[in-house]
């Protein structure tokens, strides 16, 4: 059931993102008088689940049907010299088609739902894209085609999708900030008890109980942002307070690589283990433990903090132990059975105060703008790490399984929209990369045209797009292959 809920969230989020992205291309095309032949959610290879189009002033609908025939008759011939197949495309006289034939309504857009849930597309007339419509490109350019428009208009059409994804993230962040505010545990609050570190944190030079002062000379208010700051900013040192003395922890040169490969929270909050509640059948509750009791030792082994308790309790699986607790200032020893899973059925109380910043709608607009800008900047930095082989970040690339796993196990609207905004940022950044086949590839060639005054030939664009798609296919296979490998580790 959990997997099903994650799949539903993933499909819904991607559907929203694709529609918004393609709408950016669609609206920009229509503004400049360029025809949009198709607007599809998911790919309609061979047939579509649903489609509609305005024909002779009335909307027509079709369900589970094959795609419309082409508007051209294909003639094949073999070159007598090269022996290669060549194709000529003869336009069909649309006036000879039946009145209700959808092909007659050339200036109307066909909207539809395909069956291959890997994205969607907006087929713009006179443009070399994933459709590779050589038949249309072999005809005389028409004034309503993409290729006949000025370079600056074509540039706006191409960045329309990316702009809409950024705008979508901006709007979502405004809504989230206005509705829920911002919640986090401050670094100052964490410093009440200091940090807890795992083996990686220890190797980096940090110790349990350290209180973080600055990271690379900068104070970070939100404690949860410290790991990301270390990775993205290539931080060289952390200033901490240890045993009452301030000191500088110099990080090793391969710290970023270690952090990326570890995939763990190398630092976490440290708190006393105060009982917050009990699970069903709790051994601790049966033994007489009460909420607000503080566990400070197991069999005379001191466990002043929760992580100390976790490290030691695994040594007493399915055993009876003496636990020392503090109740209302009094210390007592209580015999408690430890389950085979090394638990006693206790929920730890939250001992750190969660900071909350609330915003009005108007206050959330500049805050949402800042949040969008930060997410764009951070993801761009992450992308640069991927293309830096020394970091090993490319090994963390993931496909649909990795994307789906970021959604919560249950449908929580706040988390769903937060993840959708994040994915919208990713889609915007990925699409603007200067790779043929992506929006950024088209933008690259358009900038070349604007600067040099020379337009790349259609044949060059076709070949570049083909190479780009091959590269993207390899990237998709690699990313999803990583997902599959991780499932079996």
FIRODREN-598529 format. One line per 10 residues: number of its first residue (from 0); their letters; for each residue x, y, z of C-alpha. Coordinates in pm, 1 decimal. Example, Ala and Ser with C-alpha at 12.3 -4.5 7.8 and 13.67 -1.06 7.14 Angstrom:
BEGIN
0) AS) 1230.0,-450.0,780.0 | 1367.0,-106.0,714.0
//
This chain:
BEGIN
0) XXXXXXXXXX) 0.0,0.0,0.0 | 288.1,235.5,82.3 | 443.6,179.0,-260.7 | 106.1,244.8,-427.1 | 65.3,574.9,-237.6 | 415.2,684.8,-342.3 | 344.5,593.5,-707.2 | 19.6,792.4,-706.1 | 195.6,1096.2,-559.1 | 478.4,1067.3,-813.0
10) XXXXXXXXXX) 243.9,1040.6,-1112.1 | 28.0,1329.2,-987.5 | 330.1,1553.0,-926.6 | 488.8,1474.5,-1264.2 | 155.0,1530.9,-1437.9 | 125.9,1878.5,-1284.1 | 487.6,1961.3,-1372.6 | 460.6,1841.9,-1732.9 | 133.1,2025.1,-1796.6 | 271.9,2349.6,-1652.9
20) XXXXXXXXXX) 601.2,2312.9,-1843.0 | 439.0,2243.1,-2177.9 | 183.0,2517.6,-2117.0 | 476.0,2760.5,-2104.1 | 576.3,2658.7,-2458.0 | 210.9,2656.1,-2566.9 | 115.8,3004.2,-2447.3 | 437.6,3162.4,-2578.8 | 381.3,2997.7,-2918.8 | 24.2,3124.0,-2941.5
30) XXXXXXXXXX) 128.4,3476.5,-2841.8 | 364.8,3489.9,-3140.3 | 119.5,3327.3,-3381.3 | 287.7,2985.8,-3398.5 | 58.4,2687.3,-3439.9 | 69.5,2415.2,-3177.3 | -39.7,2090.8,-3339.4 | -48.7,1871.3,-3028.4 | -49.2,1918.6,-2651.2 | -13.6,1583.5,-2473.2
40) XXXXXXXXXX) 20.1,1456.7,-2121.3 | 230.8,1138.5,-2150.0 | 351.2,1006.7,-2483.8 | 99.9,873.5,-2737.7 | 312.8,617.4,-2919.2 | 83.1,450.3,-3177.2 | -236.7,540.1,-2988.5 | -379.4,760.8,-2714.6 | -613.3,705.4,-2420.5 | -800.9,1028.2,-2482.3
50) XXXXXXXXXX) -785.2,1320.2,-2722.9 | -994.4,1614.1,-2829.1 | -981.3,1887.9,-3090.1 | -1197.2,2172.5,-3210.2 | -1316.8,2084.5,-3561.9 | -1553.7,2311.0,-3758.7 | -1627.8,2513.4,-3446.0 | -1721.9,2212.5,-3230.6 | -1512.1,2004.8,-2989.5 | -1462.2,1642.7,-3095.8
60) XXXXXXXXXX) -1358.0,1369.1,-2853.0 | -1205.7,1024.9,-2901.8 | -1109.5,755.1,-2654.5 | -862.9,466.3,-2683.2 | -794.7,520.1,-3050.5 | -506.9,507.0,-3295.4 | -331.4,829.1,-3383.3 | -451.2,1031.9,-3677.9 | -289.9,948.9,-4016.8 | -21.2,1188.1,-4136.3
70) XXXXXXXXXX) -102.4,1484.6,-4358.9 | 155.8,1365.6,-4611.3 | 198.2,1078.0,-4856.3 | 544.8,925.7,-4826.7 | 728.4,828.2,-5146.2 | 1034.0,608.8,-5107.8 | 1310.8,581.7,-5365.0 | 1664.4,444.7,-5374.2 | 1945.1,671.4,-5486.5 | 2111.9,495.9,-5785.0
80) XXXXXXXXXX) 2457.2,618.3,-5680.0 | 2462.6,588.3,-5299.3 | 2201.8,307.9,-5284.1 | 2053.6,482.1,-4981.5 | 1682.0,515.1,-4922.8 | 1543.6,862.2,-4968.1 | 1198.6,989.0,-4886.3 | 981.8,1253.5,-5043.6 | 670.6,1382.6,-4873.9 | 369.8,1493.5,-5076.5
90) XXXXXXXXXX) 111.3,1700.1,-4887.0 | -242.7,1569.3,-4894.3 | -507.5,1807.6,-5026.0 | -696.7,1853.4,-4701.1 | -1003.5,1980.9,-4886.6 | -1054.0,1631.3,-5025.6 | -1086.5,1482.2,-4677.1 | -1426.9,1427.9,-4508.6 | -1570.4,1725.4,-4325.1 | -1524.0,1561.8,-3984.5
100) XXXXXXXXXX) -1161.7,1459.8,-4048.2 | -947.3,1619.6,-3775.4 | -666.3,1692.5,-4018.9 | -876.4,1961.4,-4186.5 | -860.9,2179.7,-3872.4 | -493.7,2271.6,-3912.4 | -507.1,2581.7,-3695.6 | -657.6,2396.3,-3398.6 | -458.3,2214.2,-3129.9 | -516.6,1849.0,-3049.5
110) XXXXXXXXXX) -515.3,1791.7,-2672.9 | -471.2,1442.4,-2540.7 | -359.2,1185.2,-2286.1 | -105.0,929.3,-2397.8 | -32.5,594.0,-2237.4 | 347.5,607.9,-2181.5 | 387.5,794.7,-1847.2 | 735.7,932.4,-1909.2 | 649.4,1297.3,-1954.0 | 456.9,1480.6,-2222.5
120) XXXXXXXXXX) 507.4,1713.3,-2514.9 | 389.7,2016.6,-2704.0 | 430.7,1969.0,-3082.4 | 506.9,2310.3,-3227.5 | 465.5,2351.2,-3603.9 | 790.4,2395.4,-3795.4 | 1020.0,2297.2,-3511.7 | 1275.9,2016.7,-3494.1 | 1197.5,1835.4,-3171.3 | 1148.3,1484.2,-3035.9
130) XXXXXXXXXX) 882.6,1412.8,-3300.3 | 1148.8,1434.3,-3578.0 | 875.1,1535.9,-3822.2 | 1084.1,1532.8,-4139.7 | 772.0,1547.7,-4356.5 | 672.4,1889.9,-4226.8 | 1028.9,2022.0,-4231.3 | 1067.2,1922.9,-4599.3 | 783.6,2156.5,-4703.6 | 804.9,2527.6,-4778.5
140) XXXXXXXXXX) 821.4,2731.2,-4453.5 | 489.8,2887.8,-4355.9 | 436.8,3217.4,-4169.7 | 267.5,3034.2,-3880.9 | 562.7,2801.1,-3823.4 | 827.3,2823.8,-3552.0 | 1116.3,2830.3,-3801.9 | 992.5,3147.0,-3973.7 | 975.7,3357.1,-3657.4 | 1253.6,3595.0,-3546.3
150) XXXXXXXXXX) 1521.9,3440.7,-3325.5 | 1415.7,3641.8,-3019.0 | 1060.6,3510.4,-3044.8 | 1182.3,3152.4,-3083.5 | 1406.5,3204.7,-2780.7 | 1110.9,3315.7,-2566.3 | 908.0,3016.1,-2685.5 | 1188.7,2778.6,-2588.0 | 1242.7,2918.9,-2237.8 | 867.0,2938.4,-2175.0
160) XXXXXXXXXX) 855.6,2589.5,-2018.8 | 1146.9,2650.6,-1782.9 | 1003.3,2986.9,-1677.3 | 668.5,2826.7,-1596.1 | 837.8,2562.5,-1379.7 | 1018.6,2833.1,-1182.9 | 694.2,3031.4,-1149.0 | 512.8,2717.0,-1031.5 | 773.8,2656.1,-760.6 | 750.6,3021.8,-658.9
170) XXXXXXXXXX) 370.6,3005.3,-628.9 | 382.7,2679.0,-431.7 | 640.9,2818.5,-190.1 | 428.1,3128.8,-135.5 | 129.8,2906.2,-51.1 | 331.4,2682.4,181.3 | 495.6,2970.8,364.8 | 166.2,3159.3,402.2 | -17.6,2845.4,522.2 | 240.7,2671.0,739.1
180) XXXXXXXXXX) 516.6,2923.2,797.8 | 868.2,2790.1,845.2 | 957.6,2539.1,1114.8 | 1307.1,2429.7,1210.4 | 1532.7,2351.5,1504.2 | 1786.5,2629.1,1540.6 | 2157.8,2561.7,1579.2 | 2145.2,2762.1,1901.3 | 1878.6,2526.3,2037.8 | 2081.2,2217.9,1938.4
190) XXXXXXXXXX) 2381.0,2363.5,2121.0 | 2195.2,2324.2,2452.0 | 2310.5,1961.7,2452.6 | 2557.2,1961.9,2164.2 | 2557.0,1735.9,1859.3 | 2572.6,1359.6,1818.6 | 2804.3,1220.9,1549.2 | 2829.8,887.0,1369.4 | 3152.3,724.9,1245.9 | 3169.9,961.0,946.0
200) XXXXXXXXXX) 3130.1,1268.5,1165.7 | 3402.9,1132.5,1390.8 | 3636.5,1082.5,1092.2 | 3571.1,1441.2,985.7 | 3699.8,1556.2,1324.6 | 3373.7,1619.7,1511.6 | 3288.8,1473.1,1850.9 | 2973.8,1402.6,2051.7 | 2879.1,1711.6,2247.1 | 3043.6,1961.9,2012.1
210) XXXXXXXXXX) 2852.1,2287.4,1982.8 | 2866.5,2430.7,1632.3 | 2953.4,2800.0,1618.6 | 3007.8,2861.8,1245.8 | 3044.9,2659.0,926.9 | 3316.6,2802.6,705.7 | 3292.0,3125.2,902.5 | 2914.7,3155.4,858.2 | 2651.1,3099.0,1127.2 | 2370.8,2875.4,1000.0
220) XXXXXXXXXX) 2047.9,2930.6,1188.6 | 1863.9,2619.3,1065.6 | 2057.2,2319.6,1200.2 | 1923.0,2085.9,930.0 | 2093.5,2297.9,660.5 | 2445.3,2236.2,793.6 | 2511.0,1908.2,603.7 | 2400.1,2063.5,273.9 | 2614.6,2371.1,337.5 | 2919.8,2150.5,390.7
230) XXXXXXXXXX) 2860.9,1972.2,59.0 | 2755.4,2260.7,-164.5 | 2992.6,2526.8,-33.9 | 3296.9,2296.9,-18.6 | 3353.2,2411.1,339.2 | 3709.2,2378.2,470.4 | 3648.0,2407.2,845.2 | 3389.3,2415.8,1122.1 | 3427.0,2626.3,1436.0 | 3297.2,2444.8,1743.5
240) XXXXXXXXXX) 3292.4,2472.2,2121.4 | 3430.6,2155.3,2280.3 | 3454.4,2106.2,2655.3 | 3410.1,2480.6,2706.8 | 3686.2,2576.5,2461.7 | 3642.5,2718.8,2112.2 | 3839.0,2536.5,1843.0 | 3852.1,2497.1,1466.3 | 3795.1,2157.0,1305.6 | 3978.9,2141.2,973.2
250) XXXXXXXXXX) 3794.2,1911.9,732.8 | 3983.9,1661.6,515.3 | 4022.9,1739.7,143.3 | 3787.2,1458.5,44.7 | 3516.4,1562.0,292.8 | 3259.7,1633.3,19.2 | 3321.8,1296.6,-143.4 | 3286.5,1119.1,191.5 | 2961.6,1301.5,271.2 | 2805.4,1221.2,-66.7
260) XXXXXXXXXX) 2900.1,854.1,-60.5 | 2795.5,798.5,300.8 | 2428.4,894.1,242.0 | 2385.4,938.6,618.5 | 2320.3,1218.2,861.6 | 2672.1,1235.1,1002.0 | 2556.3,1481.3,1269.5 | 2228.5,1489.0,1454.8 | 2071.8,1647.2,1758.5 | 2158.0,1515.9,2104.1
270) XXXXXXXXXX) 1895.8,1500.0,2378.4 | 1838.1,1338.4,2716.4 | 1616.9,1027.8,2687.2 | 1292.0,1147.7,2841.4 | 987.3,924.2,2802.5 | 728.9,1086.3,2575.5 | 490.7,792.6,2534.6 | 456.7,417.4,2492.0 | 380.5,178.8,2209.7 | 125.1,-100.1,2243.4
280) XXXXXXXXXX) 251.9,-375.3,2470.4 | 543.0,-162.7,2590.2 | 780.6,-347.4,2822.3 | 873.7,-18.8,2989.6 | 513.1,69.6,3063.9 | 448.2,-277.1,3207.9 | 751.3,-231.0,3433.4 | 598.2,86.4,3576.0 | 776.0,356.7,3378.4 | 580.9,683.6,3340.1
290) XXXXXXXXXX) 583.1,972.8,3090.6 | 853.7,1232.3,3172.4 | 1078.7,971.9,3334.9 | 1441.1,1018.0,3223.5 | 1651.8,708.2,3153.8 | 2012.4,769.2,3258.2 | 2170.7,420.6,3277.6 | 2138.2,53.4,3174.9 | 2290.0,-200.8,3413.8 | 2505.5,76.7,3561.7
300) XXXXXXXXXX) 2628.7,180.8,3214.8 | 2561.5,555.1,3193.7 | 2334.3,664.2,2906.1 | 2284.7,1036.6,2963.6 | 2164.6,1095.9,2609.5 | 1932.8,913.3,2372.8 | 2209.5,810.8,2130.1 | 2401.8,659.6,2424.1 | 2094.4,452.6,2506.3 | 2066.1,334.0,2143.9
310) XXXXXXXXXX) 2432.6,231.7,2129.9 | 2408.3,24.3,2446.8 | 2058.8,-127.8,2436.0 | 2155.9,-353.4,2143.0 | 2379.3,-547.6,2383.4 | 2077.4,-663.5,2583.9 | 1839.3,-813.2,2327.2 | 1573.6,-1033.2,2489.4 | 1718.9,-979.3,2838.3 | 1602.2,-830.6,3166.1
320) XXXXXXXXXX) 1804.4,-523.7,3266.0 | 1811.2,-270.1,3548.7 | 1739.1,77.7,3419.0 | 1820.2,381.4,3626.3 | 1565.3,658.9,3583.2 | 1504.2,1004.9,3725.2 | 1146.6,1082.5,3824.1 | 1062.4,1427.3,3959.5 | 1417.2,1469.7,4090.5 | 1439.3,1126.0,4253.7
330) XXXXXXXXXX) 1664.8,851.8,4113.4 | 1541.7,492.1,4109.2 | 1629.2,157.2,3951.8 | 1364.0,-32.2,3758.0 | 1387.1,-385.6,3609.6 | 1275.2,-377.4,3243.6 | 1268.0,-648.8,2977.9 | 1435.3,-564.6,2643.5 | 1268.9,-707.4,2334.3 | 1441.0,-913.3,2068.2
340) XXXXXXXXXX) 1448.2,-604.7,1846.5 | 1641.7,-414.5,2116.6 | 1350.3,-186.9,2209.7 | 1148.8,-131.3,2526.9 | 844.3,31.9,2362.2 | 916.3,394.9,2448.9 | 881.1,709.9,2237.4 | 1141.9,973.2,2320.8 | 1005.2,1316.1,2409.8 | 1112.5,1612.0,2199.0
350) XXXXXXXXXX) 1341.3,1808.8,2427.3 | 1439.5,2074.7,2174.6 | 1215.0,2368.1,2095.7 | 1104.2,2395.3,1733.5 | 1127.9,2750.8,1601.5 | 831.1,2869.6,1397.9 | 819.0,3177.1,1177.6 | 475.4,3281.9,1058.7 | 414.0,3500.9,754.2 | 116.6,3687.6,618.0
360) XXXXXXXXXX) 29.7,3637.7,251.9 | 211.7,3955.2,150.0 | 514.5,3868.0,361.3 | 526.4,3521.3,204.8 | 578.8,3666.3,-146.1 | 934.8,3798.6,-95.2 | 1010.9,3498.4,125.8 | 884.5,3262.9,-145.8 | 1097.5,3447.5,-401.4 | 1406.2,3404.8,-181.2
370) XXXXXXXXXX) 1325.4,3037.0,-122.2 | 1288.8,2972.9,-496.4 | 1618.2,3146.8,-568.6 | 1798.6,2945.0,-300.4 | 1659.6,2614.2,-427.9 | 1765.3,2701.2,-783.8 | 2114.0,2794.5,-666.6 | 2149.9,2484.6,-448.5 | 2037.3,2244.3,-718.7 | 2270.0,2405.0,-972.8
380) XXXXXXXXXX) 2556.5,2349.6,-726.8 | 2448.2,1986.7,-683.8 | 2450.5,1943.2,-1059.1 | 2806.3,2074.7,-1080.8 | 2909.4,1815.5,-821.8 | 2764.5,1540.2,-1041.1 | 2984.3,1647.7,-1331.8 | 3290.2,1653.8,-1105.3 | 3421.0,1291.9,-1108.9 | 3636.9,1343.8,-798.8
390) XXXXXXXXXX) 3328.5,1382.9,-575.9 | 3168.1,1056.2,-687.3 | 2832.7,1237.4,-689.5 | 2741.8,1077.1,-1022.8 | 2699.7,750.3,-831.9 | 2406.1,904.4,-645.6 | 2207.3,969.4,-964.8 | 1862.0,815.7,-937.7 | 1564.6,750.8,-1162.7 | 1195.0,708.6,-1100.4
400) XXXXXXXXXX) 1242.7,488.7,-792.3 | 1465.3,750.0,-629.0 | 1221.9,1029.0,-717.1 | 924.0,832.6,-588.1 | 1100.5,751.5,-261.6 | 1120.2,1117.5,-160.6 | 741.6,1127.8,-116.3 | 601.4,1037.4,228.9 | 438.1,701.5,303.7 | 98.0,867.4,346.6
410) XXXXXXXXXX) -66.5,1141.6,144.8 | 13.8,1463.8,330.6 | -68.1,1770.0,121.4 | 199.7,1990.3,275.1 | 471.6,1736.8,194.2 | 327.1,1663.4,-148.1 | 338.6,2029.1,-254.0 | 682.2,2073.3,-100.3 | 816.2,1782.0,-307.8 | 632.0,1906.5,-618.6
420) XXXXXXXXXX) 796.0,2248.1,-587.1 | 1136.4,2083.6,-544.9 | 1081.7,1863.6,-853.5 | 969.6,2171.1,-1047.1 | 1304.3,2334.3,-967.6 | 1486.2,2018.9,-1080.4 | 1288.8,2009.3,-1406.4 | 1366.9,2375.2,-1474.7 | 1740.5,2335.2,-1414.5 | 1768.5,2007.5,-1606.2
430) XXXXXXXXXX) 1576.1,2142.4,-1905.2 | 1791.6,2451.1,-1942.4 | 2110.7,2246.0,-1970.7 | 2270.0,2303.8,-2314.5 | 2204.8,1949.5,-2435.6 | 2041.9,1902.3,-2781.0 | 1694.3,1759.2,-2732.2 | 1635.9,1966.0,-2418.2 | 1509.9,2324.5,-2413.0 | 1861.6,2436.2,-2326.1
440) XXXXXXXXXX) 1995.1,2279.6,-2646.6 | 1752.8,2485.2,-2855.8 | 1842.5,2794.2,-2653.8 | 2212.5,2732.4,-2719.6 | 2160.5,2720.6,-3097.2 | 1934.6,3027.7,-3086.9 | 2195.7,3227.1,-2894.5 | 2450.5,3119.5,-3156.7 | 2214.9,3246.1,-3426.7 | 2160.5,3579.4,-3250.4
450) XXXXXXXXXX) 2534.0,3633.4,-3194.2 | 2661.6,3520.8,-3535.1 | 2360.2,3600.8,-3751.2 | 2379.1,3248.5,-3896.6 | 2108.0,2990.4,-3841.0 | 2216.7,2624.6,-3806.5 | 2083.0,2407.3,-4089.8 | 1784.4,2179.1,-4033.9 | 2003.2,1877.3,-4106.5 | 2251.6,1982.5,-3837.8
460) XXXXXXXXXX) 1971.0,2038.8,-3588.0 | 1822.0,1696.3,-3666.5 | 2154.8,1521.7,-3610.8 | 2231.3,1719.7,-3294.4 | 1886.8,1638.4,-3154.4 | 1935.4,1269.0,-3230.1 | 2272.3,1267.5,-3051.5 | 2118.4,1455.5,-2759.7 | 1838.2,1201.9,-2725.5 | 2084.8,913.5,-2732.0
470) XXXXXXXXXX) 2281.7,1081.3,-2451.6 | 1963.8,1141.6,-2249.9 | 1852.1,781.2,-2301.6 | 2187.4,657.0,-2171.5 | 2154.5,892.9,-1873.9 | 1802.9,763.9,-1796.4 | 1918.3,401.6,-1820.2 | 2215.8,476.6,-1593.5 | 2004.1,661.1,-1334.1 | 1735.8,392.1,-1320.0
480) XXXXXXXXX) 2006.1,124.4,-1320.2 | 2147.4,286.8,-1005.6 | 1802.0,257.8,-849.8 | 1782.2,-113.0,-927.1 | 2134.7,-179.9,-797.4 | 2055.8,2.1,-472.6 | 1746.0,-216.2,-424.2 | 1964.1,-526.4,-406.1 | 2232.3,-381.0,-179.7
//
